[in-house]
Amino acid sequence: MIKKSTRILVLLAVMLTVLTVVALALFAAGIPENNSEDQENQKIPENNRTNVTISPEEAQEIAAKFVKETGAQVGTPQLSEIEGQLVYTVPVISNGTSIGEITISAITGKNMGGAGGVL
């Protein structure tokens, strides 16, 4: 009798564990992604834009040098501030779909990386 009740308790514990894991997975899937980059990107006040030495066109040209995907092109750069640095985020586009981005320093023109930005 003890063995049968022990098996039942173990089975219940396993089922409860599985249900808990599934519930946590469903709960986590329902939470919007907390993209730290989005939190760090902020609108640039006009007075900070005077520090920019690289134009959007130059950032686009620089980023194009790092695109390795055949047929992919760079899109329109967006100026933002990430971790206190002014940068252009340049989308990498293939067949009308964004497949990555390259981050270019708005001060130095250096490739700061990003998905699609081969260093």
PyMOL commands that set and color helices and strands:
alter all, ss='L'
color gray80, all
select helices_A, chain A and resi 2-30+36-40+46-49+56-64
alter helices_A, ss='H'
color red, helices_A
select strands_A, chain A and resi 73-74+78-82+85-94+97-105+111-113
alter strands_A, ss='S'
color yellow, strands_A
deselect
rebuild
show_as cartoon
